[in-house]
Amino acid sequence: MRHGVIPGSRGAVRPLRLFGDPALRAPCEEVTAFDAELALLIEDMYATMYAAHGVGLAANQIGVGLRVFVFDCPDDEDHRHLGHVVNPRPVAADGVTVRGPEGCLSLPGVEAGTSRYDHVVIEGVTMTGEPVRIEGTGFFARCLQHECDHLDGGLFIDRLTGLRRRRALRAIRRAPWAPSPGTETVGA
């Protein structure tokens, strides 16, 4: 029997911001108000992430410039990690660097092998201001790093080089949601 409320079940699905939207490139601000508005934002973020079939979502992906992300992501042993973090900061990123497939809800249909550390530790607080420490390995570590990049105005394609980058940028230019010329520079 399940006790409690499923995250996002009381939230509203908000429109996702897509590549080319300036909200995705602006570094997010620290959260200072731990109130009902923040709790509603987190509920909406879960609802939006689930509706888009994602494993993580940063606030700027729905146009809110605050340092918050949610996740419901498995690790490489298929253990589920469910939660949120406010004002996250990486305190450790180490281990081997692994190149693995990575995509993004803000770049639908674009995927590329992206290098990430296999182990990461993030510290921050919950929506009520309680300290939280999240440690991830494998795919979950990839997710945590991906969401932290978003909060700094970064996208996974920024980590690509060479042929992988050219292929990803070509896929973006050809996507039905591609930004209008001049919205965001999409090179080679």
Order of alpha helices (4+ residues) and beta strands (2+ residues): alpha-beta-beta-beta-beta-beta-alpha-alpha
